[in-house]
Amino acid sequence: MKKIKTILKKATLWNIAIALLYTSACTEDTGITAGRVGEKPDQLKELKYEEAPGGAVISYSLPTSPDLRYVKAMYTLENGKEMISKASIYDNRVVIQGYANIGEHNIKLVAVAVGDVESDPVMIKIKTGQPSYLKLAESFLSDDFFYSTFGGVNIQYNNENAANIILRVFKYVLDPKTNTYSWTTLNETYTKSKQGTIRVRGEMPVPTKYGIVIRDQWGNISDTVQRTLTPQEEYEIKNLLIYGGITAYTDMNRNGDYITNYNPQSNTAEMQVSLFDGAEASPYYATARQWFGRGAPVPFQFTLDARKKAQISRVKLWGRNDNFGLLFQATHPKEFELYGSNSPAADGSWDSWTHLGTFEGVRPSGLAFGTNANAEDQDYARKGEDFEVDWQSPEAFKYFRIRINCTWNGVREQPLGNALTVAFSELKLFGKYID
């Protein structure tokens, strides 16, 4: 009995504790209050503004209150979204942004003191500048920014204000089941890069209607910019061979081109079966298909035999990545040159070669060297990076030489013997054969 009473007594105490907790939880929450409440500041004065893309920059004279903490601007976008923009007291400007069109809008501003004490509001009417997404859409009406090329179309964008945007590329295609035309998405790019190029490939050389739509970070969407473009013929230059007669590097690399695991008896190399085996790898590489320039100096080159004459429209390169952050790092090629020849000099010299272009890789994120690739970088690398050849000279060649000038570490002169010079998983040439 005594044991039962003890249990009941403990239960009663427990119930009381629960009740006290419940009562405490039901007490009105007054929130966190400021340590003190400052004096109400005076209104902002001498308001002026300058137009900005999709908004404006408003300047003013600050009140002299010692309790002043920040300035707050309040406004409503065309879609009804309420916006607040704040500015430090160490600056006399506040940025307004997000409007979908050029127009006039009323902006309310207050000065805010300690304890969130606001001044009387003051209003200013601003005229917004053309939003970045609309300016970008207009640019695609020009052949300079939306144009046909070999095997597809290019969309070159200048995102001057580095706004977060989404670019969607469409094609108007016939559905054979319904015998009706509709838009189908070809590419969707998320970026805030100041400039770049979207490349659509695998298209037939027939007149085709393409479209592009731009959406900004505030949900504003452009009309579809439509162009009827005819891609030029383009094919992958397949069955590339390592040019015969290659020898390993001499100390000064005067005797030819460097390749991995070269066998002088059989004139074969790992590079021949892995670098050009057509396997782009999933998502970036497969261990048996990656290629290393082991011990190669910088700069270095290798030469390819296309078997018959071809005009080259672009080079496509997939960087190697094995989840250790190798993309856009010391082993990833950044700058290279392309040369063509129909009768390479036997001694490996450059006299018989025609320069076709110098190309530099792009890192979409703009992150500094040594920083791991982010999602934008990885998506870009997964698709392979295209380097387009300037077709000012339509000459065709049977042999092509690629000279690696530097990787993403920026080193342009490096002696023979470094084990981490260059590594990538696949390289392809595109263009058309000339009979």
Secondary structure as the mmCIF struct_conf table of DSSP 4:
data_model
#
loop_
_struct_conf.conf_type_id
_struct_conf.id
_struct_conf.beg_label_comp_id
_struct_conf.beg_label_asym_id
_struct_conf.beg_label_seq_id
_struct_conf.end_label_comp_id
_struct_conf.end_label_asym_id
_struct_conf.end_label_seq_id
HELX_RH_AL_P HELX_RH_AL_P1 LYS A 2 CYS A 26
BEND BEND1 THR A 27 THR A 27
HELX_LH_PP_P HELX_LH_PP_P1 ILE A 32 ALA A 34
BEND BEND2 GLY A 35 GLY A 35
HELX_LH_PP_P HELX_LH_PP_P2 GLU A 39 LEU A 44
STRN STRN1 LYS A 45 ALA A 52
STRN STRN2 PRO A 53 PRO A 53
TURN_TY1_P TURN_TY1_P1 GLY A 54 GLY A 54
STRN STRN3 GLY A 55 SER A 61
HELX_LH_PP_P HELX_LH_PP_P3 LEU A 62 PRO A 63
TURN_TY1_P TURN_TY1_P2 PRO A 66 ASP A 67
STRN STRN4 LEU A 68 THR A 76
TURN_TY1_P TURN_TY1_P3 GLU A 78 ASN A 79
BEND BEND3 GLY A 80 GLY A 80
STRN STRN5 GLU A 82 SER A 88
TURN_TY1_P TURN_TY1_P4 ILE A 89 TYR A 90
BEND BEND4 ASN A 92 ASN A 92
STRN STRN6 ARG A 93 ILE A 96
BEND BEND5 ALA A 100 ILE A 102
STRN STRN7 GLU A 104 ALA A 113
TURN_TY1_P TURN_TY1_P5 VAL A 114 ASP A 116
STRN STRN8 VAL A 117 GLU A 118
HELX_LH_PP_P HELX_LH_PP_P4 SER A 119 PRO A 121
STRN STRN9 VAL A 122 LYS A 127
HELX_LH_PP_P HELX_LH_PP_P5 THR A 128 THR A 128
STRN STRN10 GLY A 129 GLY A 129
HELX_LH_PP_P HELX_LH_PP_P6 GLN A 130 PRO A 131
HELX_RH_AL_P HELX_RH_AL_P2 SER A 132 SER A 139
TURN_TY1_P TURN_TY1_P6 PHE A 140 LEU A 141
BEND BEND6 SER A 142 SER A 142
TURN_TY1_P TURN_TY1_P7 ASP A 143 PHE A 145
STRN STRN11 PHE A 146 THR A 149
STRN STRN12 PHE A 150 PHE A 150
TURN_TY1_P TURN_TY1_P8 GLY A 151 GLY A 151
STRN STRN13 GLY A 152 ASN A 158
TURN_TY1_P TURN_TY1_P9 GLU A 160 ASN A 161
STRN STRN14 ILE A 165 ASP A 175
TURN_TY1_P TURN_TY1_P10 PRO A 176 ASN A 179
STRN STRN15 THR A 180 THR A 191
BEND BEND7 LYS A 194 LYS A 194
STRN STRN16 GLN A 195 ARG A 201
BEND BEND8 GLY A 202 GLY A 202
BEND BEND9 PRO A 205 VAL A 206
STRN STRN17 THR A 208 ASP A 216
TURN_TY1_P TURN_TY1_P11 GLN A 217 TRP A 218
BEND BEND10 GLY A 219 GLY A 219
STRN STRN18 ILE A 221 ILE A 221
HELX_LH_PP_P HELX_LH_PP_P7 SER A 222 THR A 224
STRN STRN19 VAL A 225 LEU A 229
HELX_LH_PP_P HELX_LH_PP_P8 PRO A 231 PRO A 231
STRN STRN20 GLN A 232 GLN A 232
HELX_LH_PP_P HELX_LH_PP_P9 GLU A 233 GLU A 233
STRN STRN21 TYR A 235 GLU A 236
BEND BEND11 ASN A 239 ASN A 239
STRN STRN22 LEU A 241 ILE A 242
HELX_LH_PP_P HELX_LH_PP_P10 TYR A 243 TYR A 243
TURN_TY1_P TURN_TY1_P12 GLY A 244 GLY A 245
TURN_TY1_P TURN_TY1_P13 ASP A 251 MET A 252
BEND BEND12 ASN A 255 ASN A 255
TURN_TY1_P TURN_TY1_P14 THR A 260 ASN A 261
STRN STRN23 ASN A 263 ASN A 263
TURN_TY1_P TURN_TY1_P15 PRO A 264 ASN A 267
STRN STRN24 THR A 268 THR A 268
HELX_RH_AL_P HELX_RH_AL_P3 GLU A 270 SER A 274
TURN_TY1_P TURN_TY1_P16 LEU A 275 PHE A 276
BEND BEND13 ASP A 277 GLY A 278
BEND BEND14 SER A 282 TYR A 284
HELX_RH_3T_P HELX_RH_3T_P1 THR A 287 ARG A 289
STRN STRN25 TRP A 291 PHE A 292
TURN_TY1_P TURN_TY1_P17 ARG A 294 GLY A 295
STRN STRN26 VAL A 298 VAL A 298
BEND BEND15 PRO A 299 PRO A 299
STRN STRN27 PHE A 300 GLY A 319
BEND BEND16 ASP A 322 GLY A 325
TURN_TY1_P TURN_TY1_P18 LEU A 327 PHE A 328
BEND BEND17 GLN A 329 GLN A 329
TURN_TY1_P TURN_TY1_P19 ALA A 330 THR A 331
BEND BEND18 HIS A 332 HIS A 332
STRN STRN28 PRO A 333 SER A 341
BEND BEND19 ASN A 342 SER A 343
TURN_TY1_P TURN_TY1_P20 ALA A 346 ASP A 347
BEND BEND20 TRP A 350 TRP A 350
TURN_TY1_P TURN_TY1_P21 ASP A 351 SER A 352
STRN STRN29 THR A 354 GLU A 360
TURN_TY1_P TURN_TY1_P22 PRO A 364 SER A 365
HELX_LH_PP_P HELX_LH_PP_P11 LEU A 367 ALA A 368
TURN_TY1_P TURN_TY1_P23 PHE A 369 GLY A 370
BEND BEND21 THR A 371 THR A 371
HELX_LH_PP_P HELX_LH_PP_P12 ASN A 372 ALA A 373
HELX_RH_AL_P HELX_RH_AL_P4 ALA A 375 LYS A 383
STRN STRN30 GLU A 385 GLU A 388
HELX_LH_PP_P HELX_LH_PP_P13 VAL A 389 ASP A 390
TURN_TY1_P TURN_TY1_P24 TRP A 391 GLN A 392
BEND BEND22 SER A 393 SER A 393
STRN STRN31 PHE A 397 THR A 407
TURN_TY1_P TURN_TY1_P25 TRP A 408 ASN A 409
STRN STRN32 GLN A 414 GLN A 414
TURN_TY1_P TURN_TY1_P26 LEU A 416 GLY A 417
BEND BEND23 ALA A 419 ALA A 419
BEND BEND24 THR A 421 THR A 421
STRN STRN33 ALA A 423 TYR A 433
#
